[in-house]
Structures are given as structure tokens and as C-alpha cells.
């Protein structure tokens, strides 16, 4: 049971390292992680006295 627990922890740590590596190396391979930016204008009606 202890070996299984250690193996699962090892897989979680390995997945985390792979995700961090992908975040750093991804832009070199053409992956864009930035959010799309566009201006949005909407009229707002304020009900004030």
C-alpha cells in the first residue's frame, strides 16, 4: 500500500513538472497562452437621484 501511495505522489509531481515545463517551453513551439484582447464598449444606464 505504501509503494502505491509513493507511486501516485511521484506521478503527481511528475505531472506538475511537465505542466510547468510546457508553460515555459510552449511559446517556442508556437503555443500562445495570452488572453485575446479586444475593447468592449456597452452603454450603462445608472438609476441615481
mmCIF file as Biopython writes it, N, C-alpha, C and O atoms, coordinates in Angstrom:
data_model
#
loop_
_atom_site.group_PDB
_atom_site.id
_atom_site.type_symbol
_atom_site.label_atom_id
_atom_site.label_alt_id
_atom_site.label_comp_id
_atom_site.label_asym_id
_atom_site.label_entity_id
_atom_site.label_seq_id
_atom_site.pdbx_PDB_ins_code
_atom_site.Cartn_x
_atom_site.Cartn_y
_atom_site.Cartn_z
_atom_site.occupancy
_atom_site.B_iso_or_equiv
_atom_site.auth_seq_id
_atom_site.auth_asym_id
_atom_site.pdbx_PDB_model_num
ATOM 1   N N  . UNK A ? 1  ? 0.825   -1.191 0.000   1.0 0.0 1  A 1 
ATOM 2   C CA . UNK A ? 1  ? 0.000   0.000  0.000   1.0 0.0 1  A 1 
ATOM 3   C C  . UNK A ? 1  ? 0.868   1.254  0.000   1.0 0.0 1  A 1 
ATOM 4   O O  . UNK A ? 1  ? 0.549   2.242  -0.661  1.0 0.0 1  A 1 
ATOM 5   N N  . UNK A ? 2  ? 1.964   1.202  0.744   1.0 0.0 2  A 1 
ATOM 6   C CA . UNK A ? 2  ? 2.870   2.347  0.790   1.0 0.0 2  A 1 
ATOM 7   C C  . UNK A ? 2  ? 3.540   2.602  -0.545  1.0 0.0 2  A 1 
ATOM 8   O O  . UNK A ? 2  ? 3.760   3.753  -0.924  1.0 0.0 2  A 1 
ATOM 9   N N  . UNK A ? 3  ? 3.867   1.538  -1.260  1.0 0.0 3  A 1 
ATOM 10  C CA . UNK A ? 3  ? 4.504   1.699  -2.568  1.0 0.0 3  A 1 
ATOM 11  C C  . UNK A ? 3  ? 3.539   2.332  -3.562  1.0 0.0 3  A 1 
ATOM 12  O O  . UNK A ? 3  ? 3.940   3.152  -4.388  1.0 0.0 3  A 1 
ATOM 13  N N  . UNK A ? 4  ? 2.273   1.953  -3.480  1.0 0.0 4  A 1 
ATOM 14  C CA . UNK A ? 4  ? 1.265   2.537  -4.360  1.0 0.0 4  A 1 
ATOM 15  C C  . UNK A ? 4  ? 1.101   4.035  -4.073  1.0 0.0 4  A 1 
ATOM 16  O O  . UNK A ? 4  ? 1.008   4.842  -4.998  1.0 0.0 4  A 1 
ATOM 17  N N  . UNK A ? 5  ? 1.068   4.394  -2.801  1.0 0.0 5  A 1 
ATOM 18  C CA . UNK A ? 5  ? 0.950   5.798  -2.413  1.0 0.0 5  A 1 
ATOM 19  C C  . UNK A ? 5  ? 2.150   6.604  -2.915  1.0 0.0 5  A 1 
ATOM 20  O O  . UNK A ? 5  ? 1.976   7.706  -3.435  1.0 0.0 5  A 1 
ATOM 21  N N  . UNK A ? 6  ? 3.342   6.078  -2.766  1.0 0.0 6  A 1 
ATOM 22  C CA . UNK A ? 6  ? 4.547   6.756  -3.250  1.0 0.0 6  A 1 
ATOM 23  C C  . UNK A ? 6  ? 4.523   6.898  -4.765  1.0 0.0 6  A 1 
ATOM 24  O O  . UNK A ? 6  ? 4.952   7.921  -5.298  1.0 0.0 6  A 1 
ATOM 25  N N  . UNK A ? 7  ? 4.028   5.887  -5.460  1.0 0.0 7  A 1 
ATOM 26  C CA . UNK A ? 7  ? 3.949   5.932  -6.923  1.0 0.0 7  A 1 
ATOM 27  C C  . UNK A ? 7  ? 2.963   7.008  -7.379  1.0 0.0 7  A 1 
ATOM 28  O O  . UNK A ? 7  ? 3.228   7.725  -8.343  1.0 0.0 7  A 1 
ATOM 29  N N  . UNK A ? 8  ? 1.833   7.120  -6.691  1.0 0.0 8  A 1 
ATOM 30  C CA . UNK A ? 8  ? 0.846   8.134  -7.051  1.0 0.0 8  A 1 
ATOM 31  C C  . UNK A ? 8  ? 1.409   9.531  -6.790  1.0 0.0 8  A 1 
ATOM 32  O O  . UNK A ? 8  ? 1.220   10.433 -7.606  1.0 0.0 8  A 1 
ATOM 33  N N  . UNK A ? 9  ? 2.092   9.716  -5.671  1.0 0.0 9  A 1 
ATOM 34  C CA . UNK A ? 9  ? 2.731   11.007 -5.384  1.0 0.0 9  A 1 
ATOM 35  C C  . UNK A ? 9  ? 3.778   11.326 -6.448  1.0 0.0 9  A 1 
ATOM 36  O O  . UNK A ? 9  ? 3.880   12.466 -6.902  1.0 0.0 9  A 1 
ATOM 37  N N  . UNK A ? 10 ? 4.546   10.329 -6.839  1.0 0.0 10 A 1 
ATOM 38  C CA . UNK A ? 10 ? 5.549   10.513 -7.888  1.0 0.0 10 A 1 
ATOM 39  C C  . UNK A ? 10 ? 4.893   10.949 -9.196  1.0 0.0 10 A 1 
ATOM 40  O O  . UNK A ? 10 ? 5.410   11.835 -9.875  1.0 0.0 10 A 1 
ATOM 41  N N  . UNK A ? 11 ? 3.765   10.342 -9.558  1.0 0.0 11 A 1 
ATOM 42  C CA . UNK A ? 11 ? 3.073   10.713 -10.790 1.0 0.0 11 A 1 
ATOM 43  C C  . UNK A ? 11 ? 2.522   12.142 -10.712 1.0 0.0 11 A 1 
ATOM 44  O O  . UNK A ? 11 ? 2.559   12.871 -11.704 1.0 0.0 11 A 1 
ATOM 45  N N  . UNK A ? 12 ? 2.020   12.542 -9.560  1.0 0.0 12 A 1 
ATOM 46  C CA . UNK A ? 12 ? 1.507   13.899 -9.395  1.0 0.0 12 A 1 
ATOM 47  C C  . UNK A ? 12 ? 2.637   14.915 -9.534  1.0 0.0 12 A 1 
ATOM 48  O O  . UNK A ? 12 ? 2.477   15.931 -10.210 1.0 0.0 12 A 1 
ATOM 49  N N  . UNK A ? 13 ? 3.759   14.652 -8.910  1.0 0.0 13 A 1 
ATOM 50  C CA . UNK A ? 13 ? 4.913   15.552 -9.011  1.0 0.0 13 A 1 
ATOM 51  C C  . UNK A ? 13 ? 5.422   15.600 -10.449 1.0 0.0 13 A 1 
ATOM 52  O O  . UNK A ? 13 ? 5.756   16.674 -10.949 1.0 0.0 13 A 1 
ATOM 53  N N  . UNK A ? 14 ? 5.484   14.470 -11.109 1.0 0.0 14 A 1 
ATOM 54  C CA . UNK A ? 14 ? 5.928   14.416 -12.499 1.0 0.0 14 A 1 
ATOM 55  C C  . UNK A ? 14 ? 4.977   15.193 -13.411 1.0 0.0 14 A 1 
ATOM 56  O O  . UNK A ? 14 ? 5.428   15.896 -14.315 1.0 0.0 14 A 1 
ATOM 57  N N  . UNK A ? 15 ? 3.680   15.075 -13.186 1.0 0.0 15 A 1 
ATOM 58  C CA . UNK A ? 15 ? 2.703   15.817 -13.979 1.0 0.0 15 A 1 
ATOM 59  C C  . UNK A ? 15 ? 2.847   17.321 -13.753 1.0 0.0 15 A 1 
ATOM 60  O O  . UNK A ? 15 ? 2.729   18.103 -14.696 1.0 0.0 15 A 1 
ATOM 61  N N  . UNK A ? 16 ? 3.100   17.730 -12.515 1.0 0.0 16 A 1 
ATOM 62  C CA . UNK A ? 16 ? 3.290   19.147 -12.211 1.0 0.0 16 A 1 
ATOM 63  C C  . UNK A ? 16 ? 4.533   19.686 -12.918 1.0 0.0 16 A 1 
ATOM 64  O O  . UNK A ? 16 ? 4.497   20.772 -13.498 1.0 0.0 16 A 1 
ATOM 65  N N  . UNK A ? 17 ? 5.605   18.949 -12.871 1.0 0.0 17 A 1 
ATOM 66  C CA . UNK A ? 17 ? 6.848   19.372 -13.538 1.0 0.0 17 A 1 
ATOM 67  C C  . UNK A ? 17 ? 6.625   19.456 -15.046 1.0 0.0 17 A 1 
ATOM 68  O O  . UNK A ? 17 ? 7.103   20.389 -15.691 1.0 0.0 17 A 1 
ATOM 69  N N  . UNK A ? 18 ? 5.916   18.503 -15.605 1.0 0.0 18 A 1 
ATOM 70  C CA . UNK A ? 18 ? 5.634   18.522 -17.044 1.0 0.0 18 A 1 
ATOM 71  C C  . UNK A ? 18 ? 4.775   19.723 -17.419 1.0 0.0 18 A 1 
ATOM 72  O O  . UNK A ? 18 ? 4.996   20.335 -18.464 1.0 0.0 18 A 1 
ATOM 73  N N  . UNK A ? 19 ? 3.809   20.067 -16.592 1.0 0.0 19 A 1 
ATOM 74  C CA . UNK A ? 19 ? 2.954   21.225 -16.859 1.0 0.0 19 A 1 
ATOM 75  C C  . UNK A ? 19 ? 3.752   22.520 -16.804 1.0 0.0 19 A 1 
ATOM 76  O O  . UNK A ? 19 ? 3.566   23.396 -17.649 1.0 0.0 19 A 1 
ATOM 77  N N  . UNK A ? 20 ? 4.629   22.653 -15.829 1.0 0.0 20 A 1 
ATOM 78  C CA . UNK A ? 20 ? 5.464   23.850 -15.726 1.0 0.0 20 A 1 
ATOM 79  C C  . UNK A ? 20 ? 6.419   23.930 -16.910 1.0 0.0 20 A 1 
ATOM 80  O O  . UNK A ? 20 ? 6.621   25.009 -17.468 1.0 0.0 20 A 1 
ATOM 81  N N  . UNK A ? 21 ? 7.000   22.815 -17.296 1.0 0.0 21 A 1 
ATOM 82  C CA . UNK A ? 21 ? 7.900   22.799 -18.455 1.0 0.0 21 A 1 
ATOM 83  C C  . UNK A ? 21 ? 7.141   23.179 -19.726 1.0 0.0 21 A 1 
ATOM 84  O O  . UNK A ? 21 ? 7.671   23.907 -20.566 1.0 0.0 21 A 1 
ATOM 85  N N  . UNK A ? 22 ? 5.919   22.698 -19.875 1.0 0.0 22 A 1 
ATOM 86  C CA . UNK A ? 22 ? 5.116   23.031 -21.055 1.0 0.0 22 A 1 
ATOM 87  C C  . UNK A ? 22 ? 4.790   24.521 -21.081 1.0 0.0 22 A 1 
ATOM 88  O O  . UNK A ? 22 ? 4.770   25.134 -22.149 1.0 0.0 22 A 1 
ATOM 89  N N  . UNK A ? 23 ? 4.534   25.107 -19.907 1.0 0.0 23 A 1 
ATOM 90  C CA . UNK A ? 23 ? 4.229   26.532 -19.846 1.0 0.0 23 A 1 
ATOM 91  C C  . UNK A ? 23 ? 5.428   27.381 -20.255 1.0 0.0 23 A 1 
ATOM 92  O O  . UNK A ? 23 ? 5.257   28.432 -20.874 1.0 0.0 23 A 1 
ATOM 93  N N  . UNK A ? 24 ? 6.634   26.940 -19.918 1.0 0.0 24 A 1 
ATOM 94  C CA . UNK A ? 24 ? 7.829   27.696 -20.286 1.0 0.0 24 A 1 
ATOM 95  C C  . UNK A ? 24 ? 8.289   27.421 -21.714 1.0 0.0 24 A 1 
ATOM 96  O O  . UNK A ? 24 ? 8.764   28.332 -22.391 1.0 0.0 24 A 1 
ATOM 97  N N  . UNK A ? 25 ? 8.157   26.197 -22.176 1.0 0.0 25 A 1 
ATOM 98  C CA . UNK A ? 25 ? 8.681   25.818 -23.489 1.0 0.0 25 A 1 
ATOM 99  C C  . UNK A ? 25 ? 7.623   25.976 -24.585 1.0 0.0 25 A 1 
ATOM 100 O O  . UNK A ? 25 ? 7.970   26.047 -25.764 1.0 0.0 25 A 1 
ATOM 101 N N  . UNK A ? 26 ? 6.362   26.031 -24.222 1.0 0.0 26 A 1 
ATOM 102 C CA . UNK A ? 26 ? 5.270   26.109 -25.195 1.0 0.0 26 A 1 
ATOM 103 C C  . UNK A ? 26 ? 5.392   27.238 -26.196 1.0 0.0 26 A 1 
ATOM 104 O O  . UNK A ? 26 ? 5.205   26.994 -27.388 1.0 0.0 26 A 1 
ATOM 105 N N  . UNK A ? 27 ? 5.698   28.480 -25.778 1.0 0.0 27 A 1 
ATOM 106 C CA . UNK A ? 27 ? 5.801   29.569 -26.760 1.0 0.0 27 A 1 
ATOM 107 C C  . UNK A ? 27 ? 6.879   29.345 -27.826 1.0 0.0 27 A 1 
ATOM 108 O O  . UNK A ? 27 ? 6.761   29.891 -28.923 1.0 0.0 27 A 1 
ATOM 109 N N  . UNK A ? 28 ? 7.900   28.578 -27.549 1.0 0.0 28 A 1 
ATOM 110 C CA . UNK A ? 28 ? 8.915   28.283 -28.566 1.0 0.0 28 A 1 
ATOM 111 C C  . UNK A ? 28 ? 8.355   27.407 -29.676 1.0 0.0 28 A 1 
ATOM 112 O O  . UNK A ? 28 ? 8.880   27.401 -30.790 1.0 0.0 28 A 1 
ATOM 113 N N  . UNK A ? 29 ? 7.300   26.673 -29.380 1.0 0.0 29 A 1 
ATOM 114 C CA . UNK A ? 29 ? 6.689   25.790 -30.371 1.0 0.0 29 A 1 
ATOM 115 C C  . UNK A ? 29 ? 5.408   26.371 -30.951 1.0 0.0 29 A 1 
ATOM 116 O O  . UNK A ? 29 ? 4.653   25.659 -31.613 1.0 0.0 29 A 1 
ATOM 117 N N  . UNK A ? 30 ? 5.150   27.661 -30.711 1.0 0.0 30 A 1 
ATOM 118 C CA . UNK A ? 30 ? 4.017   28.324 -31.324 1.0 0.0 30 A 1 
ATOM 119 C C  . UNK A ? 30 ? 2.739   28.309 -30.510 1.0 0.0 30 A 1 
ATOM 120 O O  . UNK A ? 30 ? 1.683   28.663 -31.035 1.0 0.0 30 A 1 
ATOM 121 N N  . UNK A ? 31 ? 2.794   27.918 -29.268 1.0 0.0 31 A 1 
ATOM 122 C CA . UNK A ? 31 ? 1.601   27.913 -28.421 1.0 0.0 31 A 1 
ATOM 123 C C  . UNK A ? 31 ? 1.475   29.286 -27.778 1.0 0.0 31 A 1 
ATOM 124 O O  . UNK A ? 31 ? 2.430   29.780 -27.177 1.0 0.0 31 A 1 
ATOM 125 N N  . UNK A ? 32 ? 0.299   29.911 -27.899 1.0 0.0 32 A 1 
ATOM 126 C CA . UNK A ? 32 ? 0.085   31.245 -27.345 1.0 0.0 32 A 1 
ATOM 127 C C  . UNK A ? 32 ? -0.854  31.136 -26.150 1.0 0.0 32 A 1 
ATOM 128 O O  . UNK A ? 32 ? -2.003  30.721 -26.297 1.0 0.0 32 A 1 
ATOM 129 N N  . UNK A ? 33 ? -0.370  31.506 -24.972 1.0 0.0 33 A 1 
ATOM 130 C CA . UNK A ? 33 ? -1.161  31.404 -23.756 1.0 0.0 33 A 1 
ATOM 131 C C  . UNK A ? 33 ? -1.818  32.723 -23.359 1.0 0.0 33 A 1 
ATOM 132 O O  . UNK A ? 33 ? -2.533  32.774 -22.359 1.0 0.0 33 A 1 
ATOM 133 N N  . UNK A ? 34 ? -1.588  33.789 -24.124 1.0 0.0 34 A 1 
ATOM 134 C CA . UNK A ? 34 ? -2.147  35.079 -23.742 1.0 0.0 34 A 1 
ATOM 135 C C  . UNK A ? 34 ? -3.643  35.125 -24.053 1.0 0.0 34 A 1 
ATOM 136 O O  . UNK A ? 34 ? -4.120  34.494 -24.997 1.0 0.0 34 A 1 
ATOM 137 N N  . UNK A ? 35 ? -4.355  35.875 -23.249 1.0 0.0 35 A 1 
ATOM 138 C CA . UNK A ? 35 ? -5.798  36.023 -23.453 1.0 0.0 35 A 1 
ATOM 139 C C  . UNK A ? 35 ? -6.057  36.947 -24.635 1.0 0.0 35 A 1 
ATOM 140 O O  . UNK A ? 35 ? -5.321  37.914 -24.832 1.0 0.0 35 A 1 
ATOM 141 N N  . UNK A ? 36 ? -7.084  36.669 -25.418 1.0 0.0 36 A 1 
ATOM 142 C CA . UNK A ? 36 ? -7.400  37.572 -26.527 1.0 0.0 36 A 1 
ATOM 143 C C  . UNK A ? 36 ? -7.853  38.930 -25.976 1.0 0.0 36 A 1 
ATOM 144 O O  . UNK A ? 36 ? -8.672  39.000 -25.059 1.0 0.0 36 A 1 
ATOM 145 N N  . UNK A ? 37 ? -7.310  39.995 -26.546 1.0 0.0 37 A 1 
ATOM 146 C CA . UNK A ? 37 ? -7.602  41.329 -26.053 1.0 0.0 37 A 1 
ATOM 147 C C  . UNK A ? 37 ? -8.401  42.093 -27.099 1.0 0.0 37 A 1 
ATOM 148 O O  . UNK A ? 37 ? -7.985  42.209 -28.252 1.0 0.0 37 A 1 
ATOM 149 N N  . UNK A ? 38 ? -9.539  42.608 -26.688 1.0 0.0 38 A 1 
ATOM 150 C CA . UNK A ? 38 ? -10.339 43.461 -27.553 1.0 0.0 38 A 1 
ATOM 151 C C  . UNK A ? 38 ? -11.132 44.415 -26.665 1.0 0.0 38 A 1 
ATOM 152 O O  . UNK A ? 38 ? -11.511 44.077 -25.543 1.0 0.0 38 A 1 
ATOM 153 N N  . UNK A ? 39 ? -11.373 45.608 -27.192 1.0 0.0 39 A 1 
ATOM 154 C CA . UNK A ? 39 ? -12.099 46.614 -26.431 1.0 0.0 39 A 1 
ATOM 155 C C  . UNK A ? 39 ? -13.593 46.381 -26.589 1.0 0.0 39 A 1 
ATOM 156 O O  . UNK A ? 39 ? -14.084 46.169 -27.697 1.0 0.0 39 A 1 
ATOM 157 N N  . UNK A ? 40 ? -14.309 46.421 -25.473 1.0 0.0 40 A 1 
ATOM 158 C CA . UNK A ? 40 ? -15.755 46.231 -25.485 1.0 0.0 40 A 1 
ATOM 159 C C  . UNK A ? 40 ? -16.392 47.473 -24.876 1.0 0.0 40 A 1 
ATOM 160 O O  . UNK A ? 40 ? -16.073 47.860 -23.751 1.0 0.0 40 A 1 
ATOM 161 N N  . UNK A ? 41 ? -17.294 48.092 -25.630 1.0 0.0 41 A 1 
ATOM 162 C CA . UNK A ? 41 ? -17.995 49.278 -25.141 1.0 0.0 41 A 1 
ATOM 163 C C  . UNK A ? 41 ? -19.495 48.962 -25.114 1.0 0.0 41 A 1 
ATOM 164 O O  . UNK A ? 41 ? -20.078 48.561 -26.122 1.0 0.0 41 A 1 
ATOM 165 N N  . UNK A ? 42 ? -20.101 49.152 -23.946 1.0 0.0 42 A 1 
ATOM 166 C CA . UNK A ? 42 ? -21.538 48.937 -23.794 1.0 0.0 42 A 1 
ATOM 167 C C  . UNK A ? 42 ? -22.111 50.110 -23.016 1.0 0.0 42 A 1 
ATOM 168 O O  . UNK A ? 42 ? -21.511 50.571 -22.045 1.0 0.0 42 A 1 
ATOM 169 N N  . UNK A ? 43 ? -23.264 50.589 -23.440 1.0 0.0 43 A 1 
ATOM 170 C CA . UNK A ? 43 ? -23.875 51.690 -22.695 1.0 0.0 43 A 1 
ATOM 171 C C  . UNK A ? 43 ? -24.406 51.212 -21.344 1.0 0.0 43 A 1 
ATOM 172 O O  . UNK A ? 43 ? -24.923 50.102 -21.217 1.0 0.0 43 A 1 
ATOM 173 N N  . UNK A ? 44 ? -24.265 52.081 -20.338 1.0 0.0 44 A 1 
ATOM 174 C CA . UNK A ? 44 ? -24.710 51.765 -18.994 1.0 0.0 44 A 1 
ATOM 175 C C  . UNK A ? 44 ? -25.683 52.851 -18.544 1.0 0.0 44 A 1 
ATOM 176 O O  . UNK A ? 44 ? -25.369 54.038 -18.628 1.0 0.0 44 A 1 
ATOM 177 N N  . UNK A ? 45 ? -26.847 52.456 -18.075 1.0 0.0 45 A 1 
ATOM 178 C CA . UNK A ? 45 ? -27.815 53.389 -17.538 1.0 0.0 45 A 1 
ATOM 179 C C  . UNK A ? 45 ? -27.782 53.302 -16.023 1.0 0.0 45 A 1 
ATOM 180 O O  . UNK A ? 45 ? -28.001 52.237 -15.445 1.0 0.0 45 A 1 
ATOM 181 N N  . UNK A ? 46 ? -27.503 54.448 -15.376 1.0 0.0 46 A 1 
ATOM 182 C CA . UNK A ? 46 ? -27.439 54.497 -13.923 1.0 0.0 46 A 1 
ATOM 183 C C  . UNK A ? 46 ? -28.722 55.102 -13.375 1.0 0.0 46 A 1 
ATOM 184 O O  . UNK A ? 46 ? -29.127 56.183 -13.804 1.0 0.0 46 A 1 
ATOM 185 N N  . UNK A ? 47 ? -29.359 54.430 -12.443 1.0 0.0 47 A 1 
ATOM 186 C CA . UNK A ? 47 ? -30.575 54.941 -11.816 1.0 0.0 47 A 1 
ATOM 187 C C  . UNK A ? 47 ? -30.207 55.633 -10.516 1.0 0.0 47 A 1 
ATOM 188 O O  . UNK A ? 47 ? -30.223 55.021 -9.448  1.0 0.0 47 A 1 
ATOM 189 N N  . UNK A ? 48 ? -29.880 56.903 -10.613 1.0 0.0 48 A 1 
ATOM 190 C CA . UNK A ? 48 ? -29.490 57.662 -9.439  1.0 0.0 48 A 1 
ATOM 191 C C  . UNK A ? 48 ? -30.387 58.873 -9.264  1.0 0.0 48 A 1 
ATOM 192 O O  . UNK A ? 48 ? -31.038 59.307 -10.215 1.0 0.0 48 A 1 
ATOM 193 N N  . UNK A ? 49 ? -30.427 59.419 -8.068  1.0 0.0 49 A 1 
ATOM 194 C CA . UNK A ? 49 ? -31.266 60.592 -7.823  1.0 0.0 49 A 1 
ATOM 195 C C  . UNK A ? 49 ? -30.427 61.804 -7.576  1.0 0.0 49 A 1 
ATOM 196 O O  . UNK A ? 49 ? -30.962 62.889 -7.351  1.0 0.0 49 A 1 
#
